[in-house]
Amino acid sequence: LPSQELTDLFLKQANDQGLTSLQGHRSVGGIRASIYNSMPHEGVLALRDFMNSFYTQHSCSR
């Protein structure tokens, strides 16, 4: 995301919706999603939907 403020907002809103552990590595920052085989398909869809909604609400560029 283009600013730390927007990154912090993304992480807070994601956490409020039960989407946790999205903080990037402490030496790099940013956001990361670790989606392994044990991740339920519904969880992937929830993250996708949240990201699309956040993108639309905050006019983020891709």
DSSP file (Angstrom, degrees, kcal/mol; ACC not computed):
  #  RESIDUE AA STRUCTURE BP1 BP2  ACC     N-H-->O    O-->H-N    N-H-->O    O-->H-N    TCO  KAPPA ALPHA  PHI   PSI    X-CA   Y-CA   Z-CA
    1    1 A L              0   0    0      0, 0.0     6,-0.1     0, 0.0    61,-0.0   0.000 360.0 360.0 360.0 155.4    0.0    0.0    0.0
    2    2 A P        +     0   0    0      0, 0.0     2,-0.3     0, 0.0     3,-0.1   0.639 360.0  27.6 -72.0 -14.3    1.2    3.5   -0.7
    3    3 A S  S  > S-     0   0    0      1,-0.1     4,-2.0     0, 0.0     5,-0.1  -0.982  70.3-124.2-145.2 157.2    1.5    4.7    2.9
    4    4 A Q  H  > S+     0   0    0     -2,-0.3     4,-2.8     1,-0.2     5,-0.2   0.856 112.7  58.4 -65.6 -34.6    2.1    3.2    6.4
    5    5 A E  H  > S+     0   0    0      1,-0.2     4,-2.1     2,-0.2    -1,-0.2   0.913 107.7  45.2 -61.9 -42.8   -1.2    4.8    7.5
    6    6 A L  H  > S+     0   0    0      2,-0.2     4,-2.6     1,-0.2    -1,-0.2   0.874 112.3  52.1 -69.4 -37.0   -3.1    2.9    4.9
    7    7 A T  H  X S+     0   0    0     -4,-2.0     4,-2.5     2,-0.2    -2,-0.2   0.931 110.0  48.5 -62.2 -45.8   -1.3   -0.3    5.8
    8    8 A D  H  X S+     0   0    0     -4,-2.8     4,-2.3     1,-0.2    -2,-0.2   0.902 112.0  49.2 -61.7 -41.1   -2.1    0.1    9.4
    9    9 A L  H  X S+     0   0    0     -4,-2.1     4,-2.8     2,-0.2     5,-0.3   0.913 110.2  51.4 -64.4 -43.1   -5.8    0.8    8.6
   10   10 A F  H  X S+     0   0    0     -4,-2.6     4,-2.6     1,-0.2     5,-0.2   0.942 111.8  46.6 -57.4 -49.3   -5.9   -2.3    6.3
   11   11 A L  H  X S+     0   0    0     -4,-2.5     4,-2.4     2,-0.2    -1,-0.2   0.889 113.7  48.4 -64.2 -39.8   -4.4   -4.5    9.1
   12   12 A K  H  X S+     0   0    0     -4,-2.3     4,-2.3     2,-0.2    -2,-0.2   0.947 114.4  44.3 -65.4 -48.5   -6.8   -3.1   11.7
   13   13 A Q  H  X S+     0   0    0     -4,-2.8     4,-1.0     2,-0.2    -2,-0.2   0.885 113.9  50.8 -65.8 -37.8   -9.9   -3.6    9.6
   14   14 A A  H ><>S+     0   0    0     -4,-2.6     5,-2.8    -5,-0.3     3,-0.8   0.937 110.7  49.1 -62.8 -46.1   -8.8   -7.0    8.5
   15   15 A N  H ><5S+     0   0    0     -4,-2.4     3,-1.9     1,-0.3    -2,-0.2   0.888 105.2  58.1 -60.9 -39.8   -8.3   -8.0   12.1
   16   16 A D  H 3<5S+     0   0    0     -4,-2.3    -1,-0.3     1,-0.3    -2,-0.2   0.774 107.4  49.0 -60.5 -25.6  -11.7   -6.7   13.0
   17   17 A Q  T <<5S-     0   0    0     -4,-1.0    -1,-0.3    -3,-0.8    -2,-0.2   0.270 126.8 -99.9 -98.0  10.3  -13.1   -9.1   10.4
   18   18 A G  T < 5S+     0   0    0     -3,-1.9     2,-0.9     1,-0.2    -3,-0.2   0.596  82.4 132.4  85.2  10.4  -11.2  -12.0   11.8
   19   19 A L      < +     0   0    0     -5,-2.8     3,-0.2    -6,-0.2    -1,-0.2  -0.835  36.5 170.5 -97.3 101.6   -8.4  -11.9    9.2
   20   20 A T        +     0   0    0     -2,-0.9    -9,-0.0     1,-0.2    -4,-0.0  -0.558  40.6  38.7-113.1 170.8   -5.3  -12.1   11.3
   21   21 A S        +     0   0    0     -2,-0.2    13,-0.3     1,-0.1    -1,-0.2   0.850  68.1 129.1  61.2  39.6   -1.5  -12.6   10.9
   22   22 A L        +     0   0    0     -3,-0.2    10,-2.6    11,-0.1     2,-0.1   0.446  31.0 119.7-100.8  -2.8   -1.3  -10.4    7.7
   23   23 A Q  B     -A   31   0A   0      8,-0.2     8,-0.2     1,-0.1     3,-0.1  -0.408  65.6-120.9 -64.1 135.0    1.5   -8.2    9.0
   24   24 A G        -     0   0    0      6,-2.5     6,-0.2     1,-0.2    -1,-0.1  -0.118  46.8 -64.6 -67.7 173.0    4.6   -8.5    6.7
   25   25 A H    >>  -     0   0    0      4,-0.4     4,-3.9     1,-0.1     3,-1.5  -0.309  48.4-119.4 -60.3 142.3    8.0   -9.6    8.0
   26   26 A R  T 34 S+     0   0    0      1,-0.3    -1,-0.1     2,-0.2     4,-0.1   0.757 112.5  50.3 -60.5 -25.7    9.4   -7.2   10.6
   27   27 A S  T 34 S+     0   0    0      2,-0.1    -1,-0.3     1,-0.1    -2,-0.1   0.647 125.0  26.4 -86.0 -13.7   12.5   -6.5    8.5
   28   28 A V  T <4 S-     0   0    0     -3,-1.5    -2,-0.2     1,-0.1     2,-0.1   0.711  89.6-162.8-116.3 -36.4   10.5   -5.7    5.3
   29   29 A G     <  +     0   0    0     -4,-3.9    -4,-0.4     1,-0.1    -1,-0.1  -0.423  41.3  96.0  81.9-160.4    7.1   -4.5    6.5
   30   30 A G  S    S-     0   0    0     -6,-0.2    -6,-2.5    -2,-0.1     2,-0.4  -0.388  80.2 -56.0  76.6-152.4    4.0   -4.4    4.4
   31   31 A I  B     +A   23   0A   0     -8,-0.2     2,-0.3    -2,-0.1    -8,-0.2  -0.967  47.5 176.4-131.4 142.6    1.3   -7.1    4.2
   32   32 A R        -     0   0    0    -10,-2.6     2,-0.5    -2,-0.4    -2,-0.0  -0.994  16.2-153.6-146.8 145.5    1.6  -10.8    3.4
   33   33 A A        -     0   0    0     -2,-0.3     2,-0.9     2,-0.1   -11,-0.1  -0.977   7.8-155.4-119.6 119.8   -0.9  -13.6    3.4
   34   34 A S        -     0   0    0     -2,-0.5     2,-0.7   -13,-0.3    -2,-0.0  -0.832  16.9-179.2 -95.6 104.0    0.4  -17.1    4.0
   35   35 A I        +     0   0    0     -2,-0.9     2,-0.2     4,-0.0    -2,-0.1  -0.892   8.4 172.3-110.9 105.1   -2.1  -19.4    2.3
   36   36 A Y    >   -     0   0    0     -2,-0.7     3,-2.0     1,-0.0    -2,-0.0  -0.444  51.1 -87.7-103.9 178.1   -1.2  -23.0    2.7
   37   37 A N  T 3  S+     0   0    0      1,-0.3    -1,-0.0    -2,-0.2    -2,-0.0   0.790 125.3  58.3 -57.5 -29.4   -3.0  -26.2    1.9
   38   38 A S  T 3  S+     0   0    0      2,-0.1    -1,-0.3     0, 0.0    -3,-0.0   0.535  79.2 107.6 -82.1  -3.9   -4.6  -26.2    5.3
   39   39 A M  S <  S-     0   0    0     -3,-2.0     5,-0.1     1,-0.1    -4,-0.0  -0.622  77.2-120.8 -73.7 121.6   -6.2  -22.8    4.7
   40   40 A P    >>  -     0   0    0      0, 0.0     4,-1.6     0, 0.0     3,-0.8  -0.323  13.7-123.4 -63.4 145.7  -10.0  -23.3    4.1
   41   41 A H  H 3> S+     0   0    0      1,-0.3     4,-2.2     2,-0.2     5,-0.2   0.860 112.7  59.2 -55.9 -37.5  -11.3  -22.2    0.8
   42   42 A E  H 3> S+     0   0    0      1,-0.2     4,-2.3     2,-0.2    -1,-0.3   0.852 102.1  53.6 -62.0 -35.3  -13.8  -20.0    2.6
   43   43 A G  H <> S+     0   0    0     -3,-0.8     4,-2.2     2,-0.2    -1,-0.2   0.888 107.5  49.9 -66.6 -39.8  -10.9  -18.1    4.3
   44   44 A V  H  X S+     0   0    0     -4,-1.6     4,-2.5     2,-0.2    -2,-0.2   0.916 112.0  48.3 -63.7 -43.3   -9.3  -17.4    1.0
   45   45 A L  H  X S+     0   0    0     -4,-2.2     4,-2.8     2,-0.2    -2,-0.2   0.890 109.7  52.4 -65.0 -39.3  -12.6  -16.1   -0.3
   46   46 A A  H  X S+     0   0    0     -4,-2.3     4,-2.3     2,-0.2    -1,-0.2   0.910 111.2  46.9 -63.2 -42.1  -13.1  -13.9    2.8
   47   47 A L  H  X S+     0   0    0     -4,-2.2     4,-2.7     2,-0.2    -2,-0.2   0.923 112.6  50.1 -65.2 -44.0   -9.6  -12.4    2.3
   48   48 A R  H  X S+     0   0    0     -4,-2.5     4,-2.5     1,-0.2    -2,-0.2   0.934 111.8  47.4 -58.4 -47.8  -10.2  -11.8   -1.4
   49   49 A D  H  X S+     0   0    0     -4,-2.8     4,-2.3     1,-0.2    -1,-0.2   0.904 112.6  49.2 -63.4 -41.6  -13.6  -10.1   -0.6
   50   50 A F  H  X S+     0   0    0     -4,-2.3     4,-2.8    -5,-0.2     5,-0.2   0.933 111.2  49.6 -62.9 -45.2  -12.0   -7.9    2.1
   51   51 A M  H  X S+     0   0    0     -4,-2.7     4,-2.5     1,-0.2    -2,-0.2   0.909 111.5  48.6 -62.3 -42.4   -9.2   -6.9   -0.1
   52   52 A N  H  X S+     0   0    0     -4,-2.5     4,-2.2    -5,-0.2    -1,-0.2   0.914 113.1  47.9 -63.0 -42.7  -11.5   -5.9   -3.0
   53   53 A S  H  X S+     0   0    0     -4,-2.3     4,-2.7     2,-0.2    -2,-0.2   0.922 112.4  48.3 -63.9 -45.0  -13.7   -3.9   -0.6
   54   54 A F  H  X S+     0   0    0     -4,-2.8     4,-2.1     1,-0.2     6,-0.2   0.916 110.3  52.5 -62.2 -43.7  -10.7   -2.1    0.9
   55   55 A Y  H  X>S+     0   0    0     -4,-2.5     5,-1.5    -5,-0.2     4,-0.6   0.922 113.0  44.1 -56.8 -46.9   -9.4   -1.3   -2.6
   56   56 A T  H ><5S+     0   0    0     -4,-2.2     3,-0.7     1,-0.2    -2,-0.2   0.918 113.8  49.2 -67.0 -44.8  -12.7    0.2   -3.6
   57   57 A Q  H 3<5S+     0   0    0     -4,-2.7    -1,-0.2     1,-0.2    -2,-0.2   0.819 121.1  34.3 -65.3 -31.7  -13.3    2.1   -0.4
   58   58 A H  H 3<5S-     0   0    0     -4,-2.1    -1,-0.2    -5,-0.2    -2,-0.2   0.265 100.7-125.7-112.7  10.7   -9.8    3.7   -0.4
   59   59 A S  T <<5 -     0   0    0     -3,-0.7    -3,-0.2    -4,-0.6     2,-0.1   0.874  42.7-178.7  47.2  47.2   -9.2    4.1   -4.2
   60   60 A C      < -     0   0    0     -5,-1.5     2,-0.3    -6,-0.2    -1,-0.2  -0.465  22.0-129.2 -74.6 146.7   -6.0    2.1   -4.0
   61   61 A S              0   0    0     -2,-0.1    -1,-0.1     1,-0.1    -6,-0.0  -0.726 360.0 360.0 -95.0 150.5   -4.0    1.7   -7.2
   62   62 A R              0   0    0     -2,-0.3    -1,-0.1   -61,-0.0    -2,-0.0   0.435 360.0 360.0 -92.7 360.0   -2.8   -1.7   -8.2
